[in-house]
Amino acid sequence: TVKPVRLMKWLVALLTPEGGTTLDTFTGSGTTLLAAHLEGFKSIGIEREPQYCDIIRARLNHLIDNE
């Protein structure tokens, strides 16, 4: 499902312990990974569809390039 980054930032911060790592087993377009990065957490994403991996990489690269 499509989720807003703002919602996922709140959930990641709520559920991930300090110094923890967020695991997203169905990464999709990478929203949870983006949220984890923005909240200062490490993250691991698992996605089986190659086309989504391209989207995830592009979104993360865009975020990192604009920090």
All heavy atoms as TSV, in Angstrom:
chain	resi	resn	atom	element	x	y	z
A	1	THR	N	N	0.830	-1.187	0.000
A	1	THR	CA	C	0.000	0.000	0.000
A	1	THR	C	C	0.871	1.245	0.000
A	1	THR	O	O	1.984	1.234	0.515
A	1	THR	CB	C	-0.912	0.036	1.245
A	1	THR	OG1	O	-0.078	0.102	2.407
A	1	THR	CG2	C	-1.805	-1.168	1.307
A	2	VAL	N	N	0.354	2.302	-0.545
A	2	VAL	CA	C	1.063	3.578	-0.553
A	2	VAL	C	C	0.858	4.233	0.809
A	2	VAL	O	O	-0.258	4.324	1.304
A	2	VAL	CB	C	0.518	4.485	-1.685
A	2	VAL	CG1	C	1.181	5.845	-1.634
A	2	VAL	CG2	C	0.725	3.827	-3.026
A	3	LYS	N	N	1.971	4.655	1.400
A	3	LYS	CA	C	1.921	5.298	2.712
A	3	LYS	C	C	2.695	6.611	2.650
A	3	LYS	O	O	3.750	6.663	2.031
A	3	LYS	CB	C	2.528	4.394	3.779
A	3	LYS	CG	C	1.765	3.083	3.965
A	3	LYS	CD	C	2.540	2.095	4.790
A	3	LYS	CE	C	3.661	1.394	4.105
A	3	LYS	NZ	N	3.466	0.666	2.907
A	4	PRO	N	N	2.217	7.645	3.320
A	4	PRO	CA	C	2.959	8.900	3.355
A	4	PRO	C	C	4.250	8.751	4.181
A	4	PRO	O	O	4.269	8.054	5.195
A	4	PRO	CB	C	2.007	9.878	4.041
A	4	PRO	CG	C	0.679	9.211	4.108
A	4	PRO	CD	C	0.906	7.751	3.969
A	5	VAL	N	N	5.304	9.414	3.743
A	5	VAL	CA	C	6.573	9.376	4.476
A	5	VAL	C	C	6.369	9.881	5.902
A	5	VAL	O	O	6.933	9.323	6.852
A	5	VAL	CB	C	7.656	10.205	3.744
A	5	VAL	CG1	C	8.924	10.295	4.573
A	5	VAL	CG2	C	7.951	9.595	2.378
A	6	ARG	N	N	5.556	10.892	6.071
A	6	ARG	CA	C	5.313	11.450	7.416
A	6	ARG	C	C	4.751	10.386	8.366
A	6	ARG	O	O	5.181	10.293	9.520
A	6	ARG	CB	C	4.360	12.631	7.304
A	6	ARG	CG	C	4.134	13.346	8.593
A	6	ARG	CD	C	3.297	14.589	8.355
A	6	ARG	NE	N	2.922	15.167	9.630
A	6	ARG	CZ	C	2.014	16.085	9.776
A	6	ARG	NH1	N	1.380	16.553	8.715
A	6	ARG	NH2	N	1.725	16.566	10.957
A	7	LEU	N	N	3.811	9.587	7.905
A	7	LEU	CA	C	3.254	8.516	8.723
A	7	LEU	C	C	4.322	7.482	9.055
A	7	LEU	O	O	4.446	7.042	10.201
A	7	LEU	CB	C	2.088	7.836	7.991
A	7	LEU	CG	C	1.551	6.546	8.629
A	7	LEU	CD1	C	0.977	6.829	10.009
A	7	LEU	CD2	C	0.531	5.891	7.716
A	8	MET	N	N	5.114	7.103	8.069
A	8	MET	CA	C	6.131	6.087	8.301
A	8	MET	C	C	7.251	6.597	9.206
A	8	MET	O	O	7.814	5.818	9.974
A	8	MET	CB	C	6.681	5.574	6.965
A	8	MET	CG	C	5.637	4.828	6.139
A	8	MET	SD	S	4.672	3.606	7.084
A	8	MET	CE	C	5.947	2.479	7.591
A	9	LYS	N	N	7.564	7.881	9.135
A	9	LYS	CA	C	8.542	8.447	10.068
A	9	LYS	C	C	8.056	8.279	11.500
A	9	LYS	O	O	8.816	7.896	12.390
A	9	LYS	CB	C	8.778	9.935	9.776
A	9	LYS	CG	C	9.663	10.208	8.591
A	9	LYS	CD	C	9.781	11.683	8.289
A	9	LYS	CE	C	10.307	12.459	9.465
A	9	LYS	NZ	N	10.503	13.880	9.174
A	10	TRP	N	N	6.774	8.561	11.727
A	10	TRP	CA	C	6.192	8.435	13.063
A	10	TRP	C	C	6.244	6.979	13.530
A	10	TRP	O	O	6.644	6.692	14.659
A	10	TRP	CB	C	4.757	8.963	13.050
A	10	TRP	CG	C	4.062	8.830	14.359
A	10	TRP	CD1	C	4.241	9.607	15.463
A	10	TRP	CD2	C	3.083	7.849	14.698
A	10	TRP	NE1	N	3.421	9.158	16.480
A	10	TRP	CE2	C	2.699	8.083	16.033
A	10	TRP	CE3	C	2.490	6.807	14.000
A	10	TRP	CZ2	C	1.759	7.300	16.682
A	10	TRP	CZ3	C	1.550	6.028	14.648
A	10	TRP	CH2	C	1.191	6.291	15.972
A	11	LEU	N	N	5.847	6.050	12.648
A	11	LEU	CA	C	5.850	4.636	13.021
A	11	LEU	C	C	7.260	4.101	13.264
A	11	LEU	O	O	7.496	3.351	14.215
A	11	LEU	CB	C	5.157	3.808	11.937
A	11	LEU	CG	C	3.645	3.938	11.874
A	11	LEU	CD1	C	3.105	3.239	10.634
A	11	LEU	CD2	C	3.005	3.389	13.132
A	12	VAL	N	N	8.191	4.471	12.408
A	12	VAL	CA	C	9.574	4.027	12.584
A	12	VAL	C	C	10.118	4.524	13.916
A	12	VAL	O	O	10.721	3.766	14.682
A	12	VAL	CB	C	10.453	4.507	11.403
A	12	VAL	CG1	C	11.929	4.410	11.721
A	12	VAL	CG2	C	10.128	3.711	10.149
A	13	ALA	N	N	9.901	5.797	14.217
A	13	ALA	CA	C	10.389	6.363	15.481
A	13	ALA	C	C	9.697	5.716	16.683
A	13	ALA	O	O	10.321	5.513	17.730
A	13	ALA	CB	C	10.177	7.874	15.496
A	14	LEU	N	N	8.440	5.374	16.526
A	14	LEU	CA	C	7.680	4.760	17.612
A	14	LEU	C	C	8.145	3.335	17.903
A	14	LEU	O	O	8.243	2.931	19.056
A	14	LEU	CB	C	6.189	4.747	17.234
A	14	LEU	CG	C	5.221	4.114	18.226
A	14	LEU	CD1	C	5.134	4.970	19.491
A	14	LEU	CD2	C	3.853	3.960	17.588
A	15	LEU	N	N	8.475	2.578	16.865
A	15	LEU	CA	C	8.724	1.149	17.015
A	15	LEU	C	C	10.187	0.717	17.003
A	15	LEU	O	O	10.498	-0.399	17.414
A	15	LEU	CB	C	7.979	0.388	15.916
A	15	LEU	CG	C	6.461	0.550	15.936
A	15	LEU	CD1	C	5.833	-0.069	14.701
A	15	LEU	CD2	C	5.874	-0.047	17.200
A	16	THR	N	N	11.080	1.571	16.537
A	16	THR	CA	C	12.482	1.193	16.453
A	16	THR	C	C	13.230	1.711	17.681
A	16	THR	O	O	13.198	2.902	17.960
A	16	THR	CB	C	13.128	1.758	15.175
A	16	THR	OG1	O	12.323	1.391	14.049
A	16	THR	CG2	C	14.539	1.224	14.984
A	17	PRO	N	N	13.896	0.817	18.412
A	17	PRO	CA	C	14.632	1.275	19.593
A	17	PRO	C	C	15.834	2.130	19.202
A	17	PRO	O	O	16.355	2.016	18.079
A	17	PRO	CB	C	15.079	-0.021	20.262
A	17	PRO	CG	C	15.049	-1.054	19.201
A	17	PRO	CD	C	14.011	-0.621	18.213
A	18	GLU	N	N	16.275	2.958	20.121
A	18	GLU	CA	C	17.438	3.810	19.875
A	18	GLU	C	C	18.611	2.951	19.426
A	18	GLU	O	O	18.921	1.928	20.036
A	18	GLU	CB	C	17.803	4.573	21.146
A	18	GLU	CG	C	18.900	5.582	20.944
A	18	GLU	CD	C	19.160	6.406	22.190
A	18	GLU	OE1	O	18.226	6.625	22.974
A	18	GLU	OE2	O	20.322	6.819	22.369
A	19	GLY	N	N	19.238	3.354	18.336
A	19	GLY	CA	C	20.368	2.605	17.784
A	19	GLY	C	C	19.944	1.371	17.002
A	19	GLY	O	O	20.783	0.615	16.539
A	20	GLY	N	N	18.632	1.160	16.847
A	20	GLY	CA	C	18.116	-0.026	16.171
A	20	GLY	C	C	18.125	0.094	14.663
A	20	GLY	O	O	18.486	1.128	14.092
A	21	THR	N	N	17.706	-0.972	14.038
A	21	THR	CA	C	17.623	-1.056	12.582
A	21	THR	C	C	16.197	-1.412	12.186
A	21	THR	O	O	15.602	-2.319	12.751
A	21	THR	CB	C	18.593	-2.131	12.042
A	21	THR	OG1	O	19.925	-1.796	12.441
A	21	THR	CG2	C	18.529	-2.240	10.524
A	22	THR	N	N	15.668	-0.698	11.213
A	22	THR	CA	C	14.328	-0.962	10.694
A	22	THR	C	C	14.433	-2.005	9.586
A	22	THR	O	O	15.253	-1.882	8.688
A	22	THR	CB	C	13.714	0.329	10.133
A	22	THR	OG1	O	13.629	1.290	11.176
A	22	THR	CG2	C	12.341	0.092	9.559
A	23	LEU	N	N	13.586	-3.035	9.651
A	23	LEU	CA	C	13.532	-4.077	8.625
A	23	LEU	C	C	12.205	-3.980	7.898
A	23	LEU	O	O	11.142	-4.038	8.515
A	23	LEU	CB	C	13.680	-5.462	9.265
A	23	LEU	CG	C	13.485	-6.660	8.337
A	23	LEU	CD1	C	14.559	-6.681	7.251
A	23	LEU	CD2	C	13.509	-7.952	9.134
A	24	ASP	N	N	12.264	-3.825	6.586
A	24	ASP	CA	C	11.061	-3.783	5.754
A	24	ASP	C	C	11.134	-4.953	4.783
A	24	ASP	O	O	11.926	-4.939	3.842
A	24	ASP	CB	C	10.973	-2.454	5.011
A	24	ASP	CG	C	9.664	-2.284	4.259
A	24	ASP	OD1	O	8.830	-3.202	4.289
A	24	ASP	OD2	O	9.489	-1.225	3.645
A	25	THR	N	N	10.321	-5.975	5.023
A	25	THR	CA	C	10.402	-7.208	4.236
A	25	THR	C	C	9.660	-7.142	2.898
A	25	THR	O	O	9.816	-8.038	2.075
A	25	THR	CB	C	9.873	-8.396	5.048
A	25	THR	OG1	O	8.554	-8.104	5.508
A	25	THR	CG2	C	10.767	-8.660	6.252
A	26	PHE	N	N	8.857	-6.129	2.703
A	26	PHE	CA	C	8.172	-5.907	1.421
A	26	PHE	C	C	8.325	-4.428	1.100
A	26	PHE	O	O	7.413	-3.634	1.274
A	26	PHE	CB	C	6.690	-6.302	1.516
A	26	PHE	CG	C	6.494	-7.739	1.900
A	26	PHE	CD1	C	6.281	-8.106	3.219
A	26	PHE	CD2	C	6.557	-8.728	0.933
A	26	PHE	CE1	C	6.117	-9.436	3.580
A	26	PHE	CE2	C	6.390	-10.067	1.279
A	26	PHE	CZ	C	6.168	-10.418	2.611
A	27	THR	N	N	9.493	-4.051	0.603
A	27	THR	CA	C	9.896	-2.655	0.539
A	27	THR	C	C	9.096	-1.814	-0.446
A	27	THR	O	O	8.910	-0.626	-0.227
A	27	THR	CB	C	11.403	-2.573	0.236
A	27	THR	OG1	O	12.101	-3.344	1.223
A	27	THR	CG2	C	11.893	-1.164	0.292
A	28	GLY	N	N	8.627	-2.400	-1.523
A	28	GLY	CA	C	7.832	-1.622	-2.485
A	28	GLY	C	C	8.621	-0.460	-3.045
A	28	GLY	O	O	9.696	-0.640	-3.606
A	29	SER	N	N	8.127	0.759	-2.856
A	29	SER	CA	C	8.819	1.933	-3.400
A	29	SER	C	C	9.809	2.550	-2.417
A	29	SER	O	O	10.436	3.554	-2.723
A	29	SER	CB	C	7.804	2.992	-3.843
A	29	SER	OG	O	7.093	3.481	-2.725
A	30	GLY	N	N	9.945	1.966	-1.227
A	30	GLY	CA	C	10.991	2.395	-0.299
A	30	GLY	C	C	10.613	3.435	0.729
A	30	GLY	O	O	11.483	4.004	1.379
A	31	THR	N	N	9.343	3.690	0.916
A	31	THR	CA	C	8.910	4.737	1.849
A	31	THR	C	C	9.422	4.496	3.263
A	31	THR	O	O	9.886	5.426	3.926
A	31	THR	CB	C	7.377	4.863	1.844
A	31	THR	OG1	O	6.960	5.165	0.503
A	31	THR	CG2	C	6.906	5.959	2.784
A	32	THR	N	N	9.363	3.252	3.729
A	32	THR	CA	C	9.832	2.956	5.091
A	32	THR	C	C	11.337	3.179	5.198
A	32	THR	O	O	11.819	3.692	6.217
A	32	THR	CB	C	9.456	1.518	5.487
A	32	THR	OG1	O	8.033	1.380	5.393
A	32	THR	CG2	C	9.899	1.199	6.899
A	33	LEU	N	N	12.086	2.845	4.166
A	33	LEU	CA	C	13.534	3.078	4.186
A	33	LEU	C	C	13.840	4.571	4.218
A	33	LEU	O	O	14.752	5.008	4.932
A	33	LEU	CB	C	14.203	2.426	2.980
A	33	LEU	CG	C	14.035	0.915	2.816
A	33	LEU	CD1	C	14.817	0.432	1.611
A	33	LEU	CD2	C	14.428	0.170	4.066
A	34	LEU	N	N	13.096	5.347	3.452
A	34	LEU	CA	C	13.262	6.801	3.470
A	34	LEU	C	C	12.983	7.348	4.869
A	34	LEU	O	O	13.746	8.156	5.397
A	34	LEU	CB	C	12.318	7.475	2.480
A	34	LEU	CG	C	12.564	7.275	1.006
A	34	LEU	CD1	C	11.416	7.860	0.197
A	34	LEU	CD2	C	13.866	7.906	0.590
A	35	ALA	N	N	11.883	6.888	5.454
A	35	ALA	CA	C	11.498	7.353	6.784
A	35	ALA	C	C	12.559	6.999	7.818
A	35	ALA	O	O	12.914	7.828	8.663
A	35	ALA	CB	C	10.153	6.752	7.177
A	36	ALA	N	N	13.073	5.788	7.746
A	36	ALA	CA	C	14.113	5.369	8.687
A	36	ALA	C	C	15.348	6.257	8.556
A	36	ALA	O	O	15.913	6.705	9.554
A	36	ALA	CB	C	14.474	3.905	8.457
A	37	HIS	N	N	15.749	6.515	7.331
A	37	HIS	CA	C	16.912	7.381	7.097
A	37	HIS	C	C	16.676	8.779	7.679
A	37	HIS	O	O	17.540	9.326	8.359
A	37	HIS	CB	C	17.226	7.463	5.610
A	37	HIS	CG	C	18.397	8.318	5.293
A	37	HIS	ND1	N	19.693	7.859	5.400
A	37	HIS	CD2	C	18.477	9.618	4.913
A	37	HIS	CE1	C	20.521	8.849	5.091
A	37	HIS	NE2	N	19.802	9.924	4.782
A	38	LEU	N	N	15.502	9.323	7.411
A	38	LEU	CA	C	15.185	10.668	7.903
A	38	LEU	C	C	15.139	10.731	9.427
A	38	LEU	O	O	15.428	11.770	10.017
A	38	LEU	CB	C	13.848	11.133	7.317
A	38	LEU	CG	C	13.856	11.432	5.824
A	38	LEU	CD1	C	12.433	11.585	5.308
A	38	LEU	CD2	C	14.691	12.675	5.528
A	39	GLU	N	N	14.795	9.615	10.059
A	39	GLU	CA	C	14.737	9.559	11.518
A	39	GLU	C	C	16.075	9.147	12.141
A	39	GLU	O	O	16.192	9.049	13.351
A	39	GLU	CB	C	13.634	8.598	11.972
A	39	GLU	CG	C	12.242	9.133	11.715
A	39	GLU	CD	C	11.946	10.412	12.488
A	39	GLU	OE1	O	12.214	10.465	13.697
A	39	GLU	OE2	O	11.445	11.377	11.866
A	40	GLY	N	N	17.084	8.896	11.297
A	40	GLY	CA	C	18.415	8.582	11.795
A	40	GLY	C	C	18.654	7.115	12.125
A	40	GLY	O	O	19.597	6.783	12.841
A	41	PHE	N	N	17.814	6.224	11.584
A	41	PHE	CA	C	17.975	4.798	11.826
A	41	PHE	C	C	18.622	4.116	10.627
A	41	PHE	O	O	18.469	4.556	9.485
A	41	PHE	CB	C	16.611	4.128	12.069
A	41	PHE	CG	C	15.962	4.534	13.345
A	41	PHE	CD1	C	14.888	5.411	13.331
A	41	PHE	CD2	C	16.408	4.055	14.554
A	41	PHE	CE1	C	14.268	5.799	14.506
A	41	PHE	CE2	C	15.803	4.422	15.750
A	41	PHE	CZ	C	14.737	5.307	15.717
A	42	LYS	N	N	19.303	3.018	10.885
A	42	LYS	CA	C	19.748	2.138	9.813
A	42	LYS	C	C	18.505	1.384	9.336
A	42	LYS	O	O	17.536	1.244	10.077
A	42	LYS	CB	C	20.782	1.150	10.326
A	42	LYS	CG	C	22.059	1.793	10.791
A	42	LYS	CD	C	22.975	0.751	11.367
A	42	LYS	CE	C	24.190	1.420	11.993
A	42	LYS	NZ	N	25.014	0.460	12.709
A	43	SER	N	N	18.556	0.873	8.112
A	43	SER	CA	C	17.410	0.124	7.610
A	43	SER	C	C	17.855	-0.951	6.635
A	43	SER	O	O	18.905	-0.837	5.999
A	43	SER	CB	C	16.398	1.047	6.939
A	43	SER	OG	O	16.985	1.694	5.833
A	44	ILE	N	N	17.050	-1.991	6.556
A	44	ILE	CA	C	17.248	-3.079	5.610
A	44	ILE	C	C	15.933	-3.260	4.866
A	44	ILE	O	O	14.874	-3.366	5.490
A	44	ILE	CB	C	17.622	-4.388	6.333
A	44	ILE	CG1	C	18.936	-4.218	7.093
A	44	ILE	CG2	C	17.700	-5.549	5.336
A	44	ILE	CD1	C	19.251	-5.370	8.025
A	45	GLY	N	N	15.998	-3.279	3.560
A	45	GLY	CA	C	14.806	-3.490	2.754
A	45	GLY	C	C	14.949	-4.730	1.902
A	45	GLY	O	O	16.022	-5.010	1.375
A	46	ILE	N	N	13.865	-5.475	1.788
A	46	ILE	CA	C	13.843	-6.676	0.958
A	46	ILE	C	C	12.722	-6.501	-0.073
A	46	ILE	O	O	11.580	-6.240	0.285
A	46	ILE	CB	C	13.582	-7.930	1.806
A	46	ILE	CG1	C	14.679	-8.087	2.863
A	46	ILE	CG2	C	13.476	-9.171	0.922
A	46	ILE	CD1	C	14.378	-9.133	3.910
A	47	GLU	N	N	13.085	-6.638	-1.336
A	47	GLU	CA	C	12.097	-6.498	-2.416
A	47	GLU	C	C	12.457	-7.467	-3.529
A	47	GLU	O	O	13.604	-7.492	-3.979
A	47	GLU	CB	C	12.058	-5.065	-2.944
A	47	GLU	CG	C	11.076	-4.828	-4.051
A	47	GLU	CD	C	9.663	-5.278	-3.719
A	47	GLU	OE1	O	9.105	-4.808	-2.704
A	47	GLU	OE2	O	9.121	-6.116	-4.459
A	48	ARG	N	N	11.516	-8.258	-3.974
A	48	ARG	CA	C	11.800	-9.259	-5.005
A	48	ARG	C	C	11.591	-8.751	-6.423
A	48	ARG	O	O	12.060	-9.370	-7.382
A	48	ARG	CB	C	10.977	-10.519	-4.782
A	48	ARG	CG	C	9.529	-10.360	-5.108
A	48	ARG	CD	C	8.788	-11.661	-4.953
A	48	ARG	NE	N	7.449	-11.494	-5.511
A	48	ARG	CZ	C	6.643	-12.468	-5.772
A	48	ARG	NH1	N	7.015	-13.700	-5.531
A	48	ARG	NH2	N	5.462	-12.231	-6.265
A	49	GLU	N	N	10.884	-7.640	-6.585
A	49	GLU	CA	C	10.596	-7.120	-7.926
A	49	GLU	C	C	11.671	-6.123	-8.355
A	49	GLU	O	O	11.812	-5.060	-7.759
A	49	GLU	CB	C	9.219	-6.447	-7.944
A	49	GLU	CG	C	8.071	-7.345	-7.537
A	49	GLU	CD	C	7.896	-8.549	-8.446
A	49	GLU	OE1	O	8.231	-8.470	-9.650
A	49	GLU	OE2	O	7.438	-9.592	-7.940
A	50	PRO	N	N	12.459	-6.458	-9.381
A	50	PRO	CA	C	13.561	-5.588	-9.805
A	50	PRO	C	C	13.149	-4.151	-10.125
A	50	PRO	O	O	13.891	-3.217	-9.831
A	50	PRO	CB	C	14.116	-6.285	-11.050
A	50	PRO	CG	C	13.693	-7.701	-10.913
A	50	PRO	CD	C	12.380	-7.665	-10.183
A	51	GLN	N	N	11.970	-3.963	-10.711
A	51	GLN	CA	C	11.566	-2.600	-11.068
A	51	GLN	C	C	11.379	-1.732	-9.821
A	51	GLN	O	O	11.619	-0.526	-9.861
A	51	GLN	CB	C	10.318	-2.576	-11.958
A	51	GLN	CG	C	9.038	-3.020	-11.296
A	51	GLN	CD	C	8.769	-4.503	-11.415
A	51	GLN	OE1	O	9.674	-5.308	-11.586
A	51	GLN	NE2	N	7.501	-4.876	-11.315
A	52	TYR	N	N	10.958	-2.317	-8.723
A	52	TYR	CA	C	10.838	-1.559	-7.483
A	52	TYR	C	C	12.219	-1.209	-6.921
A	52	TYR	O	O	12.400	-0.147	-6.330
A	52	TYR	CB	C	10.015	-2.315	-6.441
A	52	TYR	CG	C	8.544	-2.301	-6.712
A	52	TYR	CD1	C	7.863	-3.477	-6.990
A	52	TYR	CD2	C	7.812	-1.119	-6.704
A	52	TYR	CE1	C	6.505	-3.474	-7.252
A	52	TYR	CE2	C	6.456	-1.102	-6.964
A	52	TYR	CZ	C	5.808	-2.281	-7.231
A	52	TYR	OH	O	4.464	-2.272	-7.494
A	53	CYS	N	N	13.180	-2.093	-7.106
A	53	CYS	CA	C	14.542	-1.816	-6.626
A	53	CYS	C	C	15.107	-0.564	-7.295
A	53	CYS	O	O	15.780	0.238	-6.643
A	53	CYS	CB	C	15.450	-3.019	-6.852
A	53	CYS	SG	S	14.963	-4.459	-5.879
A	54	ASP	N	N	14.826	-0.390	-8.568
A	54	ASP	CA	C	15.266	0.818	-9.277
A	54	ASP	C	C	14.612	2.066	-8.673
A	54	ASP	O	O	15.267	3.096	-8.499
A	54	ASP	CB	C	14.930	0.726	-10.766
A	54	ASP	CG	C	15.706	-0.371	-11.482
A	54	ASP	OD1	O	16.785	-0.764	-10.985
A	54	ASP	OD2	O	15.226	-0.835	-12.537
A	55	ILE	N	N	13.331	1.979	-8.349
A	55	ILE	CA	C	12.611	3.103	-7.742
A	55	ILE	C	C	13.192	3.421	-6.367
A	55	ILE	O	O	13.425	4.585	-6.028
A	55	ILE	CB	C	11.102	2.797	-7.644
A	55	ILE	CG1	C	10.489	2.703	-9.039
A	55	ILE	CG2	C	10.376	3.829	-6.792
A	55	ILE	CD1	C	9.095	2.103	-9.068
A	56	ILE	N	N	13.435	2.392	-5.574
A	56	ILE	CA	C	13.994	2.572	-4.227
A	56	ILE	C	C	15.349	3.269	-4.306
A	56	ILE	O	O	15.601	4.240	-3.596
A	56	ILE	CB	C	14.135	1.215	-3.513
A	56	ILE	CG1	C	12.759	0.594	-3.273
A	56	ILE	CG2	C	14.891	1.366	-2.200
A	56	ILE	CD1	C	12.798	-0.898	-2.960
A	57	ARG	N	N	16.219	2.769	-5.177
A	57	ARG	CA	C	17.556	3.375	-5.316
A	57	ARG	C	C	17.447	4.844	-5.714
A	57	ARG	O	O	18.142	5.701	-5.156
A	57	ARG	CB	C	18.372	2.622	-6.368
A	57	ARG	CG	C	19.008	1.381	-5.857
A	57	ARG	CD	C	19.987	0.785	-6.888
A	57	ARG	NE	N	20.046	-0.639	-6.693
A	57	ARG	CZ	C	19.311	-1.539	-7.339
A	57	ARG	NH1	N	18.481	-1.162	-8.292
A	57	ARG	NH2	N	19.430	-2.824	-7.089
A	58	ALA	N	N	16.591	5.140	-6.666
A	58	ALA	CA	C	16.431	6.524	-7.120
A	58	ALA	C	C	15.928	7.418	-5.987
A	58	ALA	O	O	16.425	8.537	-5.808
A	58	ALA	CB	C	15.477	6.576	-8.312
A	59	ARG	N	N	14.943	6.944	-5.231
A	59	ARG	CA	C	14.396	7.757	-4.130
A	59	ARG	C	C	15.446	7.989	-3.043
A	59	ARG	O	O	15.582	9.110	-2.542
A	59	ARG	CB	C	13.168	7.081	-3.537
A	59	ARG	CG	C	11.968	7.115	-4.459
A	59	ARG	CD	C	10.755	6.505	-3.813
A	59	ARG	NE	N	10.177	7.461	-2.848
A	59	ARG	CZ	C	9.253	7.122	-1.958
A	59	ARG	NH1	N	8.816	5.879	-1.884
A	59	ARG	NH2	N	8.772	8.027	-1.140
A	60	LEU	N	N	16.179	6.944	-2.668
A	60	LEU	CA	C	17.206	7.098	-1.639
A	60	LEU	C	C	18.344	7.992	-2.119
A	60	LEU	O	O	18.831	8.842	-1.361
A	60	LEU	CB	C	17.732	5.741	-1.192
A	60	LEU	CG	C	16.774	4.897	-0.353
A	60	LEU	CD1	C	17.317	3.485	-0.166
A	60	LEU	CD2	C	16.505	5.552	0.992
A	61	ASN	N	N	18.779	7.800	-3.363
A	61	ASN	CA	C	19.847	8.651	-3.897
A	61	ASN	C	C	19.408	10.116	-3.932
A	61	ASN	O	O	20.196	11.010	-3.614
A	61	ASN	CB	C	20.276	8.175	-5.284
A	61	ASN	CG	C	21.090	6.901	-5.221
A	61	ASN	OD1	O	21.704	6.594	-4.207
A	61	ASN	ND2	N	21.060	6.150	-6.289
A	62	HIS	N	N	18.172	10.372	-4.335
A	62	HIS	CA	C	17.654	11.730	-4.379
A	62	HIS	C	C	17.656	12.342	-2.971
A	62	HIS	O	O	18.064	13.496	-2.786
A	62	HIS	CB	C	16.255	11.746	-4.978
A	62	HIS	CG	C	15.638	13.100	-5.011
A	62	HIS	ND1	N	15.998	14.047	-5.946
A	62	HIS	CD2	C	14.705	13.686	-4.232
A	62	HIS	CE1	C	15.314	15.149	-5.745
A	62	HIS	NE2	N	14.511	14.957	-4.696
A	63	LEU	N	N	17.216	11.575	-2.001
A	63	LEU	CA	C	17.180	12.061	-0.618
A	63	LEU	C	C	18.598	12.388	-0.131
A	63	LEU	O	O	18.832	13.472	0.404
A	63	LEU	CB	C	16.551	10.995	0.290
A	63	LEU	CG	C	16.547	11.314	1.775
A	63	LEU	CD1	C	15.654	12.503	2.083
A	63	LEU	CD2	C	16.113	10.093	2.570
A	64	ILE	N	N	19.523	11.472	-0.343
A	64	ILE	CA	C	20.891	11.669	0.135
A	64	ILE	C	C	21.568	12.828	-0.583
A	64	ILE	O	O	22.268	13.633	0.034
A	64	ILE	CB	C	21.683	10.360	-0.011
A	64	ILE	CG1	C	21.124	9.323	0.974
A	64	ILE	CG2	C	23.168	10.574	0.203
A	64	ILE	CD1	C	21.577	7.900	0.720
A	65	ASP	N	N	21.347	12.947	-1.895
A	65	ASP	CA	C	21.957	14.032	-2.675
A	65	ASP	C	C	21.436	15.408	-2.241
A	65	ASP	O	O	22.119	16.411	-2.426
A	65	ASP	CB	C	21.681	13.847	-4.169
A	65	ASP	CG	C	22.453	12.695	-4.775
A	65	ASP	OD1	O	23.405	12.203	-4.116
A	65	ASP	OD2	O	22.086	12.260	-5.878
A	66	ASN	N	N	20.240	15.466	-1.677
A	66	ASN	CA	C	19.642	16.747	-1.293
A	66	ASN	C	C	19.727	17.058	0.195
A	66	ASN	O	O	19.058	17.959	0.672
A	66	ASN	CB	C	18.186	16.799	-1.767
A	66	ASN	CG	C	18.113	16.880	-3.281
A	66	ASN	OD1	O	18.620	17.813	-3.872
A	66	ASN	ND2	N	17.512	15.887	-3.900
A	67	GLU	N	N	20.525	16.301	0.906
A	67	GLU	CA	C	20.691	16.584	2.344
A	67	GLU	C	C	21.707	17.675	2.561
A	67	GLU	O	O	22.610	17.903	1.855
A	67	GLU	CB	C	21.137	15.321	3.085
A	67	GLU	CG	C	20.034	14.330	3.216
A	67	GLU	CD	C	20.389	13.137	4.094
A	67	GLU	OE1	O	21.528	12.647	4.007
A	67	GLU	OE2	O	19.518	12.701	4.829
